[in-house]
Amino acid sequence: MRIGLHTGDVIEAGDDFFGTVVNKAARVATAAEPDEILASDATRVMIGGAHDFIFVDSTEVQLKEFKGSHMVRGLTWQT
C-alpha cells in the first residue's frame, strides 16, 4: 500500500471529490514506496507541530502533470 496526502480545497459532488488537490495527492502516492506514507509540504504545514505525527526524509520529486519539483516528506505517527 502507498499513501499520498495533500491539503487544499476540493470540489465535492455527491460522494466524490475532484480537483487539483485530489490529483496531487494521487501523484504524491505514486512517488511513495510500498508501505510508505508521503505528505506534501502543504500538508506538513497544516499539521504543524502535532505530536502524533513525525515527518522524516524530506525529498524533492517531480509529479506528473505538475510543473517543477515538489517537496514531500515521509510521515509516521504514534499511537
mmCIF file of the N, C-alpha and C atoms, coordinates in Angstrom:
data_MODEL
# 
_entry.id   MODEL 
# 
loop_
_atom_site.group_PDB 
_atom_site.id 
_atom_site.type_symbol 
_atom_site.label_atom_id 
_atom_site.label_alt_id 
_atom_site.label_comp_id 
_atom_site.label_asym_id 
_atom_site.label_entity_id 
_atom_site.label_seq_id 
_atom_site.pdbx_PDB_ins_code 
_atom_site.Cartn_x 
_atom_site.Cartn_y 
_atom_site.Cartn_z 
_atom_site.occupancy 
_atom_site.B_iso_or_equiv 
_atom_site.pdbx_formal_charge 
_atom_site.auth_seq_id 
_atom_site.auth_comp_id 
_atom_site.auth_asym_id 
_atom_site.auth_atom_id 
_atom_site.pdbx_PDB_model_num 
ATOM 1   N N  . MET A 1 1  ? 0.840   -1.164 0.000   1.00 0.00 ? 1  MET A N  1 
ATOM 2   C CA . MET A 1 1  ? 0.000   0.000  0.000   1.00 0.00 ? 1  MET A CA 1 
ATOM 3   C C  . MET A 1 1  ? 0.894   1.239  0.000   1.00 0.00 ? 1  MET A C  1 
ATOM 4   N N  . ARG A 1 2  ? 0.489   2.244  -0.743  1.00 0.00 ? 2  ARG A N  1 
ATOM 5   C CA . ARG A 1 2  ? 1.171   3.536  -0.795  1.00 0.00 ? 2  ARG A CA 1 
ATOM 6   C C  . ARG A 1 2  ? 0.132   4.603  -0.511  1.00 0.00 ? 2  ARG A C  1 
ATOM 7   N N  . ILE A 1 3  ? 0.477   5.566  0.325   1.00 0.00 ? 3  ILE A N  1 
ATOM 8   C CA . ILE A 1 3  ? -0.466  6.624  0.674   1.00 0.00 ? 3  ILE A CA 1 
ATOM 9   C C  . ILE A 1 3  ? 0.182   7.970  0.375   1.00 0.00 ? 3  ILE A C  1 
ATOM 10  N N  . GLY A 1 4  ? -0.573  8.853  -0.280  1.00 0.00 ? 4  GLY A N  1 
ATOM 11  C CA . GLY A 1 4  ? -0.127  10.209 -0.549  1.00 0.00 ? 4  GLY A CA 1 
ATOM 12  C C  . GLY A 1 4  ? -1.131  11.199 -0.007  1.00 0.00 ? 4  GLY A C  1 
ATOM 13  N N  . LEU A 1 5  ? -0.646  12.202 0.710   1.00 0.00 ? 5  LEU A N  1 
ATOM 14  C CA . LEU A 1 5  ? -1.506  13.222 1.310   1.00 0.00 ? 5  LEU A CA 1 
ATOM 15  C C  . LEU A 1 5  ? -1.163  14.595 0.764   1.00 0.00 ? 5  LEU A C  1 
ATOM 16  N N  . HIS A 1 6  ? -2.199  15.365 0.476   1.00 0.00 ? 6  HIS A N  1 
ATOM 17  C CA . HIS A 1 6  ? -2.036  16.756 0.078   1.00 0.00 ? 6  HIS A CA 1 
ATOM 18  C C  . HIS A 1 6  ? -3.227  17.526 0.633   1.00 0.00 ? 6  HIS A C  1 
ATOM 19  N N  . THR A 1 7  ? -3.017  18.789 0.937   1.00 0.00 ? 7  THR A N  1 
ATOM 20  C CA . THR A 1 7  ? -4.019  19.610 1.595   1.00 0.00 ? 7  THR A CA 1 
ATOM 21  C C  . THR A 1 7  ? -4.443  20.762 0.697   1.00 0.00 ? 7  THR A C  1 
ATOM 22  N N  . GLY A 1 8  ? -5.745  21.052 0.680   1.00 0.00 ? 8  GLY A N  1 
ATOM 23  C CA . GLY A 1 8  ? -6.249  22.189 -0.076  1.00 0.00 ? 8  GLY A CA 1 
ATOM 24  C C  . GLY A 1 8  ? -7.742  22.071 -0.279  1.00 0.00 ? 8  GLY A C  1 
ATOM 25  N N  . ASP A 1 9  ? -8.281  22.961 -1.075  1.00 0.00 ? 9  ASP A N  1 
ATOM 26  C CA . ASP A 1 9  ? -9.720  22.980 -1.367  1.00 0.00 ? 9  ASP A CA 1 
ATOM 27  C C  . ASP A 1 9  ? -10.055 21.966 -2.445  1.00 0.00 ? 9  ASP A C  1 
ATOM 28  N N  . VAL A 1 10 ? -11.159 21.261 -2.255  1.00 0.00 ? 10 VAL A N  1 
ATOM 29  C CA . VAL A 1 10 ? -11.612 20.272 -3.226  1.00 0.00 ? 10 VAL A CA 1 
ATOM 30  C C  . VAL A 1 10 ? -12.989 20.635 -3.727  1.00 0.00 ? 10 VAL A C  1 
ATOM 31  N N  . ILE A 1 11 ? -13.370 20.008 -4.819  1.00 0.00 ? 11 ILE A N  1 
ATOM 32  C CA . ILE A 1 11 ? -14.717 20.134 -5.354  1.00 0.00 ? 11 ILE A CA 1 
ATOM 33  C C  . ILE A 1 11 ? -15.455 18.868 -4.961  1.00 0.00 ? 11 ILE A C  1 
ATOM 34  N N  . GLU A 1 12 ? -16.582 19.030 -4.277  1.00 0.00 ? 12 GLU A N  1 
ATOM 35  C CA . GLU A 1 12 ? -17.366 17.878 -3.834  1.00 0.00 ? 12 GLU A CA 1 
ATOM 36  C C  . GLU A 1 12 ? -18.634 17.784 -4.675  1.00 0.00 ? 12 GLU A C  1 
ATOM 37  N N  . ALA A 1 13 ? -18.879 16.595 -5.214  1.00 0.00 ? 13 ALA A N  1 
ATOM 38  C CA . ALA A 1 13 ? -20.092 16.336 -5.992  1.00 0.00 ? 13 ALA A CA 1 
ATOM 39  C C  . ALA A 1 13 ? -20.659 15.004 -5.516  1.00 0.00 ? 13 ALA A C  1 
ATOM 40  N N  . GLY A 1 14 ? -21.683 15.069 -4.692  1.00 0.00 ? 14 GLY A N  1 
ATOM 41  C CA . GLY A 1 14 ? -22.238 13.846 -4.122  1.00 0.00 ? 14 GLY A CA 1 
ATOM 42  C C  . GLY A 1 14 ? -21.226 13.202 -3.199  1.00 0.00 ? 14 GLY A C  1 
ATOM 43  N N  . ASP A 1 15 ? -20.890 11.958 -3.476  1.00 0.00 ? 15 ASP A N  1 
ATOM 44  C CA . ASP A 1 15 ? -19.919 11.225 -2.661  1.00 0.00 ? 15 ASP A CA 1 
ATOM 45  C C  . ASP A 1 15 ? -18.508 11.287 -3.240  1.00 0.00 ? 15 ASP A C  1 
ATOM 46  N N  . ASP A 1 16 ? -18.294 12.076 -4.287  1.00 0.00 ? 16 ASP A N  1 
ATOM 47  C CA . ASP A 1 16 ? -16.995 12.144 -4.951  1.00 0.00 ? 16 ASP A CA 1 
ATOM 48  C C  . ASP A 1 16 ? -16.326 13.488 -4.693  1.00 0.00 ? 16 ASP A C  1 
ATOM 49  N N  . PHE A 1 17 ? -15.000 13.467 -4.752  1.00 0.00 ? 17 PHE A N  1 
ATOM 50  C CA . PHE A 1 17 ? -14.197 14.671 -4.617  1.00 0.00 ? 17 PHE A CA 1 
ATOM 51  C C  . PHE A 1 17 ? -13.323 14.807 -5.856  1.00 0.00 ? 17 PHE A C  1 
ATOM 52  N N  . PHE A 1 18 ? -13.174 16.042 -6.344  1.00 0.00 ? 18 PHE A N  1 
ATOM 53  C CA . PHE A 1 18 ? -12.438 16.315 -7.566  1.00 0.00 ? 18 PHE A CA 1 
ATOM 54  C C  . PHE A 1 18 ? -11.509 17.498 -7.359  1.00 0.00 ? 18 PHE A C  1 
ATOM 55  N N  . GLY A 1 19 ? -10.645 17.707 -8.320  1.00 0.00 ? 19 GLY A N  1 
ATOM 56  C CA . GLY A 1 19 ? -9.832  18.908 -8.355  1.00 0.00 ? 19 GLY A CA 1 
ATOM 57  C C  . GLY A 1 19 ? -8.353  18.626 -8.285  1.00 0.00 ? 19 GLY A C  1 
ATOM 58  N N  . THR A 1 20 ? -7.597  19.709 -8.386  1.00 0.00 ? 20 THR A N  1 
ATOM 59  C CA . THR A 1 20 ? -6.153  19.634 -8.388  1.00 0.00 ? 20 THR A CA 1 
ATOM 60  C C  . THR A 1 20 ? -5.614  18.987 -7.119  1.00 0.00 ? 20 THR A C  1 
ATOM 61  N N  . VAL A 1 21 ? -6.253  19.254 -5.989  1.00 0.00 ? 21 VAL A N  1 
ATOM 62  C CA . VAL A 1 21 ? -5.794  18.690 -4.707  1.00 0.00 ? 21 VAL A CA 1 
ATOM 63  C C  . VAL A 1 21 ? -5.850  17.169 -4.740  1.00 0.00 ? 21 VAL A C  1 
ATOM 64  N N  . VAL A 1 22 ? -6.921  16.624 -5.263  1.00 0.00 ? 22 VAL A N  1 
ATOM 65  C CA . VAL A 1 22 ? -7.069  15.170 -5.353  1.00 0.00 ? 22 VAL A CA 1 
ATOM 66  C C  . VAL A 1 22 ? -6.020  14.604 -6.303  1.00 0.00 ? 22 VAL A C  1 
ATOM 67  N N  . ASN A 1 23 ? -5.829  15.270 -7.433  1.00 0.00 ? 23 ASN A N  1 
ATOM 68  C CA . ASN A 1 23 ? -4.830  14.807 -8.402  1.00 0.00 ? 23 ASN A CA 1 
ATOM 69  C C  . ASN A 1 23 ? -3.423  14.841 -7.814  1.00 0.00 ? 23 ASN A C  1 
ATOM 70  N N  . LYS A 1 24 ? -3.100  15.895 -7.071  1.00 0.00 ? 24 LYS A N  1 
ATOM 71  C CA . LYS A 1 24 ? -1.759  15.985 -6.498  1.00 0.00 ? 24 LYS A CA 1 
ATOM 72  C C  . LYS A 1 24 ? -1.563  14.913 -5.423  1.00 0.00 ? 24 LYS A C  1 
ATOM 73  N N  . ALA A 1 25 ? -2.570  14.654 -4.607  1.00 0.00 ? 25 ALA A N  1 
ATOM 74  C CA . ALA A 1 25 ? -2.460  13.585 -3.601  1.00 0.00 ? 25 ALA A CA 1 
ATOM 75  C C  . ALA A 1 25 ? -2.192  12.248 -4.275  1.00 0.00 ? 25 ALA A C  1 
ATOM 76  N N  . ALA A 1 26 ? -2.842  11.999 -5.403  1.00 0.00 ? 26 ALA A N  1 
ATOM 77  C CA . ALA A 1 26 ? -2.616  10.752 -6.140  1.00 0.00 ? 26 ALA A CA 1 
ATOM 78  C C  . ALA A 1 26 ? -1.188  10.683 -6.668  1.00 0.00 ? 26 ALA A C  1 
ATOM 79  N N  . ARG A 1 27 ? -0.656  11.808 -7.135  1.00 0.00 ? 27 ARG A N  1 
ATOM 80  C CA . ARG A 1 27 ? 0.720   11.830 -7.644  1.00 0.00 ? 27 ARG A CA 1 
ATOM 81  C C  . ARG A 1 27 ? 1.725   11.644 -6.508  1.00 0.00 ? 27 ARG A C  1 
ATOM 82  N N  . VAL A 1 28 ? 1.434   12.224 -5.339  1.00 0.00 ? 28 VAL A N  1 
ATOM 83  C CA . VAL A 1 28 ? 2.303   12.028 -4.178  1.00 0.00 ? 28 VAL A CA 1 
ATOM 84  C C  . VAL A 1 28 ? 2.307   10.551 -3.790  1.00 0.00 ? 28 VAL A C  1 
ATOM 85  N N  . ALA A 1 29 ? 1.146   9.906  -3.841  1.00 0.00 ? 29 ALA A N  1 
ATOM 86  C CA . ALA A 1 29 ? 1.070   8.470  -3.540  1.00 0.00 ? 29 ALA A CA 1 
ATOM 87  C C  . ALA A 1 29 ? 1.917   7.665  -4.514  1.00 0.00 ? 29 ALA A C  1 
ATOM 88  N N  . THR A 1 30 ? 1.914   8.058  -5.768  1.00 0.00 ? 30 THR A N  1 
ATOM 89  C CA . THR A 1 30 ? 2.715   7.362  -6.777  1.00 0.00 ? 30 THR A CA 1 
ATOM 90  C C  . THR A 1 30 ? 4.206   7.466  -6.469  1.00 0.00 ? 30 THR A C  1 
ATOM 91  N N  . ALA A 1 31 ? 4.623   8.573  -5.850  1.00 0.00 ? 31 ALA A N  1 
ATOM 92  C CA . ALA A 1 31 ? 6.035   8.763  -5.507  1.00 0.00 ? 31 ALA A CA 1 
ATOM 93  C C  . ALA A 1 31 ? 6.450   7.949  -4.282  1.00 0.00 ? 31 ALA A C  1 
ATOM 94  N N  . ALA A 1 32 ? 5.478   7.450  -3.529  1.00 0.00 ? 32 ALA A N  1 
ATOM 95  C CA . ALA A 1 32 ? 5.781   6.683  -2.309  1.00 0.00 ? 32 ALA A CA 1 
ATOM 96  C C  . ALA A 1 32 ? 6.261   5.278  -2.653  1.00 0.00 ? 32 ALA A C  1 
ATOM 97  N N  . GLU A 1 33 ? 7.079   4.749  -1.761  1.00 0.00 ? 33 GLU A N  1 
ATOM 98  C CA . GLU A 1 33 ? 7.500   3.353  -1.850  1.00 0.00 ? 33 GLU A CA 1 
ATOM 99  C C  . GLU A 1 33 ? 6.411   2.480  -1.230  1.00 0.00 ? 33 GLU A C  1 
ATOM 100 N N  . PRO A 1 34 ? 6.445   1.159  -1.476  1.00 0.00 ? 34 PRO A N  1 
ATOM 101 C CA . PRO A 1 34 ? 5.473   0.277  -0.815  1.00 0.00 ? 34 PRO A CA 1 
ATOM 102 C C  . PRO A 1 34 ? 5.533   0.451  0.707   1.00 0.00 ? 34 PRO A C  1 
ATOM 103 N N  . ASP A 1 35 ? 4.371   0.455  1.334   1.00 0.00 ? 35 ASP A N  1 
ATOM 104 C CA . ASP A 1 35 ? 4.234   0.611  2.792   1.00 0.00 ? 35 ASP A CA 1 
ATOM 105 C C  . ASP A 1 35 ? 4.751   1.957  3.297   1.00 0.00 ? 35 ASP A C  1 
ATOM 106 N N  . GLU A 1 36 ? 4.664   2.994  2.463   1.00 0.00 ? 36 GLU A N  1 
ATOM 107 C CA . GLU A 1 36 ? 5.138   4.317  2.855   1.00 0.00 ? 36 GLU A CA 1 
ATOM 108 C C  . GLU A 1 36 ? 4.001   5.329  2.742   1.00 0.00 ? 36 GLU A C  1 
ATOM 109 N N  . ILE A 1 37 ? 3.997   6.285  3.650   1.00 0.00 ? 37 ILE A N  1 
ATOM 110 C CA . ILE A 1 37 ? 3.091   7.426  3.588   1.00 0.00 ? 37 ILE A CA 1 
ATOM 111 C C  . ILE A 1 37 ? 3.937   8.644  3.267   1.00 0.00 ? 37 ILE A C  1 
ATOM 112 N N  . LEU A 1 38 ? 3.578   9.358  2.203   1.00 0.00 ? 38 LEU A N  1 
ATOM 113 C CA . LEU A 1 38 ? 4.233   10.614 1.863   1.00 0.00 ? 38 LEU A CA 1 
ATOM 114 C C  . LEU A 1 38 ? 3.215   11.737 1.978   1.00 0.00 ? 38 LEU A C  1 
ATOM 115 N N  . ALA A 1 39 ? 3.671   12.873 2.466   1.00 0.00 ? 39 ALA A N  1 
ATOM 116 C CA . ALA A 1 39 ? 2.819   14.055 2.595   1.00 0.00 ? 39 ALA A CA 1 
ATOM 117 C C  . ALA A 1 39 ? 3.476   15.221 1.868   1.00 0.00 ? 39 ALA A C  1 
ATOM 118 N N  . SER A 1 40 ? 2.658   16.026 1.231   1.00 0.00 ? 40 SER A N  1 
ATOM 119 C CA . SER A 1 40 ? 3.171   17.228 0.579   1.00 0.00 ? 40 SER A CA 1 
ATOM 120 C C  . SER A 1 40 ? 3.581   18.230 1.660   1.00 0.00 ? 40 SER A C  1 
ATOM 121 N N  . ASP A 1 41 ? 4.370   19.217 1.259   1.00 0.00 ? 41 ASP A N  1 
ATOM 122 C CA . ASP A 1 41 ? 4.793   20.232 2.207   1.00 0.00 ? 41 ASP A CA 1 
ATOM 123 C C  . ASP A 1 41 ? 3.590   21.021 2.729   1.00 0.00 ? 41 ASP A C  1 
ATOM 124 N N  . ALA A 1 42 ? 2.574   21.226 1.896   1.00 0.00 ? 42 ALA A N  1 
ATOM 125 C CA . ALA A 1 42 ? 1.367   21.928 2.347   1.00 0.00 ? 42 ALA A CA 1 
ATOM 126 C C  . ALA A 1 42 ? 0.700   21.172 3.496   1.00 0.00 ? 42 ALA A C  1 
ATOM 127 N N  . THR A 1 43 ? 0.675   19.863 3.411   1.00 0.00 ? 43 THR A N  1 
ATOM 128 C CA . THR A 1 43 ? 0.090   19.058 4.479   1.00 0.00 ? 43 THR A CA 1 
ATOM 129 C C  . THR A 1 43 ? 0.938   19.156 5.739   1.00 0.00 ? 43 THR A C  1 
ATOM 130 N N  . ARG A 1 44 ? 2.252   19.122 5.588   1.00 0.00 ? 44 ARG A N  1 
ATOM 131 C CA . ARG A 1 44 ? 3.134   19.251 6.758   1.00 0.00 ? 44 ARG A CA 1 
ATOM 132 C C  . ARG A 1 44 ? 2.887   20.568 7.476   1.00 0.00 ? 44 ARG A C  1 
ATOM 133 N N  . VAL A 1 45 ? 2.727   21.644 6.725   1.00 0.00 ? 45 VAL A N  1 
ATOM 134 C CA . VAL A 1 45 ? 2.474   22.955 7.320   1.00 0.00 ? 45 VAL A CA 1 
ATOM 135 C C  . VAL A 1 45 ? 1.130   22.953 8.059   1.00 0.00 ? 45 VAL A C  1 
ATOM 136 N N  . MET A 1 46 ? 0.111   22.365 7.468   1.00 0.00 ? 46 MET A N  1 
ATOM 137 C CA . MET A 1 46 ? -1.222  22.330 8.102   1.00 0.00 ? 46 MET A CA 1 
ATOM 138 C C  . MET A 1 46 ? -1.221  21.508 9.389   1.00 0.00 ? 46 MET A C  1 
ATOM 139 N N  . ILE A 1 47 ? -0.492  20.414 9.412   1.00 0.00 ? 47 ILE A N  1 
ATOM 140 C CA . ILE A 1 47 ? -0.421  19.585 10.619  1.00 0.00 ? 47 ILE A CA 1 
ATOM 141 C C  . ILE A 1 47 ? 0.382   20.293 11.697  1.00 0.00 ? 47 ILE A C  1 
ATOM 142 N N  . GLY A 1 48 ? 1.372   21.063 11.281  1.00 0.00 ? 48 GLY A N  1 
ATOM 143 C CA . GLY A 1 48 ? 2.168   21.836 12.223  1.00 0.00 ? 48 GLY A CA 1 
ATOM 144 C C  . GLY A 1 48 ? 2.931   20.958 13.188  1.00 0.00 ? 48 GLY A C  1 
ATOM 145 N N  . GLY A 1 49 ? 2.859   21.305 14.447  1.00 0.00 ? 49 GLY A N  1 
ATOM 146 C CA . GLY A 1 49 ? 3.630   20.612 15.468  1.00 0.00 ? 49 GLY A CA 1 
ATOM 147 C C  . GLY A 1 49 ? 2.851   19.547 16.214  1.00 0.00 ? 49 GLY A C  1 
ATOM 148 N N  . ALA A 1 50 ? 1.829   18.977 15.613  1.00 0.00 ? 50 ALA A N  1 
ATOM 149 C CA . ALA A 1 50 ? 1.069   17.923 16.282  1.00 0.00 ? 50 ALA A CA 1 
ATOM 150 C C  . ALA A 1 50 ? 2.003   16.793 16.686  1.00 0.00 ? 50 ALA A C  1 
ATOM 151 N N  . HIS A 1 51 ? 1.947   16.402 17.924  1.00 0.00 ? 51 HIS A N  1 
ATOM 152 C CA . HIS A 1 51 ? 2.896   15.429 18.462  1.00 0.00 ? 51 HIS A CA 1 
ATOM 153 C C  . HIS A 1 51 ? 2.646   13.999 17.990  1.00 0.00 ? 51 HIS A C  1 
ATOM 154 N N  . ASP A 1 52 ? 1.480   13.721 17.427  1.00 0.00 ? 52 ASP A N  1 
ATOM 155 C CA . ASP A 1 52 ? 1.171   12.364 16.974  1.00 0.00 ? 52 ASP A CA 1 
ATOM 156 C C  . ASP A 1 52 ? 1.809   12.040 15.627  1.00 0.00 ? 52 ASP A C  1 
ATOM 157 N N  . PHE A 1 53 ? 2.315   13.060 14.924  1.00 0.00 ? 53 PHE A N  1 
ATOM 158 C CA . PHE A 1 53 ? 2.861   12.870 13.585  1.00 0.00 ? 53 PHE A CA 1 
ATOM 159 C C  . PHE A 1 53 ? 4.339   13.238 13.546  1.00 0.00 ? 53 PHE A C  1 
ATOM 160 N N  . ILE A 1 54 ? 5.125   12.411 12.894  1.00 0.00 ? 54 ILE A N  1 
ATOM 161 C CA . ILE A 1 54 ? 6.555   12.666 12.762  1.00 0.00 ? 54 ILE A CA 1 
ATOM 162 C C  . ILE A 1 54 ? 6.893   12.653 11.270  1.00 0.00 ? 54 ILE A C  1 
ATOM 163 N N  . PHE A 1 55 ? 7.452   13.761 10.794  1.00 0.00 ? 55 PHE A N  1 
ATOM 164 C CA . PHE A 1 55 ? 7.855   13.854 9.397   1.00 0.00 ? 55 PHE A CA 1 
ATOM 165 C C  . PHE A 1 55 ? 9.335   13.530 9.276   1.00 0.00 ? 55 PHE A C  1 
ATOM 166 N N  . VAL A 1 56 ? 9.663   12.703 8.294   1.00 0.00 ? 56 VAL A N  1 
ATOM 167 C CA . VAL A 1 56 ? 11.039  12.257 8.095   1.00 0.00 ? 56 VAL A CA 1 
ATOM 168 C C  . VAL A 1 56 ? 11.396  12.317 6.610   1.00 0.00 ? 56 VAL A C  1 
ATOM 169 N N  . ASP A 1 57 ? 12.662  12.272 6.318   1.00 0.00 ? 57 ASP A N  1 
ATOM 170 C CA . ASP A 1 57 ? 13.173  12.068 4.954   1.00 0.00 ? 57 ASP A CA 1 
ATOM 171 C C  . ASP A 1 57 ? 12.532  12.986 3.915   1.00 0.00 ? 57 ASP A C  1 
ATOM 172 N N  . SER A 1 58 ? 12.726  14.288 4.055   1.00 0.00 ? 58 SER A N  1 
ATOM 173 C CA . SER A 1 58 ? 12.199  15.190 3.030   1.00 0.00 ? 58 SER A CA 1 
ATOM 174 C C  . SER A 1 58 ? 12.989  15.018 1.741   1.00 0.00 ? 58 SER A C  1 
ATOM 175 N N  . THR A 1 59 ? 12.269  15.111 0.634   1.00 0.00 ? 59 THR A N  1 
ATOM 176 C CA . THR A 1 59 ? 12.907  14.984 -0.674  1.00 0.00 ? 59 THR A CA 1 
ATOM 177 C C  . THR A 1 59 ? 12.090  15.756 -1.699  1.00 0.00 ? 59 THR A C  1 
ATOM 178 N N  . GLU A 1 60 ? 12.747  16.183 -2.755  1.00 0.00 ? 60 GLU A N  1 
ATOM 179 C CA . GLU A 1 60 ? 12.055  16.848 -3.858  1.00 0.00 ? 60 GLU A CA 1 
ATOM 180 C C  . GLU A 1 60 ? 11.786  15.830 -4.945  1.00 0.00 ? 60 GLU A C  1 
ATOM 181 N N  . VAL A 1 61 ? 10.561  15.852 -5.467  1.00 0.00 ? 61 VAL A N  1 
ATOM 182 C CA . VAL A 1 61 ? 10.173  14.913 -6.516  1.00 0.00 ? 61 VAL A CA 1 
ATOM 183 C C  . VAL A 1 61 ? 9.502   15.670 -7.656  1.00 0.00 ? 61 VAL A C  1 
ATOM 184 N N  . GLN A 1 62 ? 9.507   15.059 -8.809  1.00 0.00 ? 62 GLN A N  1 
ATOM 185 C CA . GLN A 1 62 ? 8.742   15.541 -9.956  1.00 0.00 ? 62 GLN A CA 1 
ATOM 186 C C  . GLN A 1 62 ? 7.400   14.807 -9.918  1.00 0.00 ? 62 GLN A C  1 
ATOM 187 N N  . LEU A 1 63 ? 6.320   15.536 -10.081 1.00 0.00 ? 63 LEU A N  1 
ATOM 188 C CA . LEU A 1 63 ? 4.993   14.928 -10.090 1.00 0.00 ? 63 LEU A CA 1 
ATOM 189 C C  . LEU A 1 63 ? 4.374   15.110 -11.465 1.00 0.00 ? 63 LEU A C  1 
ATOM 190 N N  . LYS A 1 64 ? 3.967   14.015 -12.065 1.00 0.00 ? 64 LYS A N  1 
ATOM 191 C CA . LYS A 1 64 ? 3.378   14.039 -13.405 1.00 0.00 ? 64 LYS A CA 1 
ATOM 192 C C  . LYS A 1 64 ? 2.244   15.060 -13.445 1.00 0.00 ? 64 LYS A C  1 
ATOM 193 N N  . GLU A 1 65 ? 2.256   15.883 -14.483 1.00 0.00 ? 65 GLU A N  1 
ATOM 194 C CA . GLU A 1 65 ? 1.255   16.908 -14.754 1.00 0.00 ? 65 GLU A CA 1 
ATOM 195 C C  . GLU A 1 65 ? 1.353   18.127 -13.834 1.00 0.00 ? 65 GLU A C  1 
ATOM 196 N N  . PHE A 1 66 ? 2.397   18.196 -12.986 1.00 0.00 ? 66 PHE A N  1 
ATOM 197 C CA . PHE A 1 66 ? 2.623   19.360 -12.133 1.00 0.00 ? 66 PHE A CA 1 
ATOM 198 C C  . PHE A 1 66 ? 4.014   19.900 -12.434 1.00 0.00 ? 66 PHE A C  1 
ATOM 199 N N  . LYS A 1 67 ? 4.109   21.197 -12.703 1.00 0.00 ? 67 LYS A N  1 
ATOM 200 C CA . LYS A 1 67 ? 5.381   21.808 -13.074 1.00 0.00 ? 67 LYS A CA 1 
ATOM 201 C C  . LYS A 1 67 ? 6.335   21.878 -11.883 1.00 0.00 ? 67 LYS A C  1 
ATOM 202 N N  . GLY A 1 68 ? 7.620   21.808 -12.176 1.00 0.00 ? 68 GLY A N  1 
ATOM 203 C CA . GLY A 1 68 ? 8.651   21.993 -11.169 1.00 0.00 ? 68 GLY A CA 1 
ATOM 204 C C  . GLY A 1 68 ? 8.809   20.798 -10.244 1.00 0.00 ? 68 GLY A C  1 
ATOM 205 N N  . SER A 1 69 ? 9.610   21.009 -9.199  1.00 0.00 ? 69 SER A N  1 
ATOM 206 C CA . SER A 1 69 ? 9.803   19.955 -8.210  1.00 0.00 ? 69 SER A CA 1 
ATOM 207 C C  . SER A 1 69 ? 8.950   20.267 -6.985  1.00 0.00 ? 69 SER A C  1 
ATOM 208 N N  . HIS A 1 70 ? 8.612   19.230 -6.237  1.00 0.00 ? 70 HIS A N  1 
ATOM 209 C CA . HIS A 1 70 ? 7.715   19.355 -5.094  1.00 0.00 ? 70 HIS A CA 1 
ATOM 210 C C  . HIS A 1 70 ? 8.326   18.647 -3.893  1.00 0.00 ? 70 HIS A C  1 
ATOM 211 N N  . MET A 1 71 ? 8.300   19.318 -2.751  1.00 0.00 ? 71 MET A N  1 
ATOM 212 C CA . MET A 1 71 ? 8.834   18.751 -1.519  1.00 0.00 ? 71 MET A CA 1 
ATOM 213 C C  . MET A 1 71 ? 7.802   17.796 -0.921  1.00 0.00 ? 71 MET A C  1 
ATOM 214 N N  . VAL A 1 72 ? 8.239   16.588 -0.649  1.00 0.00 ? 72 VAL A N  1 
ATOM 215 C CA . VAL A 1 72 ? 7.404   15.616 0.054   1.00 0.00 ? 72 VAL A CA 1 
ATOM 216 C C  . VAL A 1 72 ? 8.210   15.072 1.228   1.00 0.00 ? 72 VAL A C  1 
ATOM 217 N N  . ARG A 1 73 ? 7.500   14.579 2.220   1.00 0.00 ? 73 ARG A N  1 
ATOM 218 C CA . ARG A 1 73 ? 8.151   14.043 3.418   1.00 0.00 ? 73 ARG A CA 1 
ATOM 219 C C  . ARG A 1 73 ? 7.474   12.750 3.822   1.00 0.00 ? 73 ARG A C  1 
ATOM 220 N N  . GLY A 1 74 ? 8.282   11.820 4.291   1.00 0.00 ? 74 GLY A N  1 
ATOM 221 C CA . GLY A 1 74 ? 7.724   10.608 4.867   1.00 0.00 ? 74 GLY A CA 1 
ATOM 222 C C  . GLY A 1 74 ? 6.972   10.973 6.139   1.00 0.00 ? 74 GLY A C  1 
ATOM 223 N N  . LEU A 1 75 ? 5.937   10.237 6.439   1.00 0.00 ? 75 LEU A N  1 
ATOM 224 C CA . LEU A 1 75 ? 5.109   10.513 7.614   1.00 0.00 ? 75 LEU A CA 1 
ATOM 225 C C  . LEU A 1 75 ? 4.923   9.246  8.430   1.00 0.00 ? 75 LEU A C  1 
ATOM 226 N N  . THR A 1 76 ? 5.155   9.351  9.713   1.00 0.00 ? 76 THR A N  1 
ATOM 227 C CA . THR A 1 76 ? 4.842   8.284  10.639  1.00 0.00 ? 76 THR A CA 1 
ATOM 228 C C  . THR A 1 76 ? 3.997   8.879  11.753  1.00 0.00 ? 76 THR A C  1 
ATOM 229 N N  . TRP A 1 77 ? 3.300   8.041  12.478  1.00 0.00 ? 77 TRP A N  1 
ATOM 230 C CA . TRP A 1 77 ? 2.537   8.555  13.612  1.00 0.00 ? 77 TRP A CA 1 
ATOM 231 C C  . TRP A 1 77 ? 2.636   7.597  14.779  1.00 0.00 ? 77 TRP A C  1 
ATOM 232 N N  . GLN A 1 78 ? 2.446   8.161  15.946  1.00 0.00 ? 78 GLN A N  1 
ATOM 233 C CA . GLN A 1 78 ? 2.492   7.367  17.163  1.00 0.00 ? 78 GLN A CA 1 
ATOM 234 C C  . GLN A 1 78 ? 1.072   7.100  17.627  1.00 0.00 ? 78 GLN A C  1 
ATOM 235 N N  . THR A 1 79 ? 0.848   5.882  18.125  1.00 0.00 ? 79 THR A N  1 
ATOM 236 C CA . THR A 1 79 ? -0.486  5.550  18.626  1.00 0.00 ? 79 THR A CA 1 
ATOM 237 C C  . THR A 1 79 ? -0.457  5.389  20.126  1.00 0.00 ? 79 THR A C  1 
# 
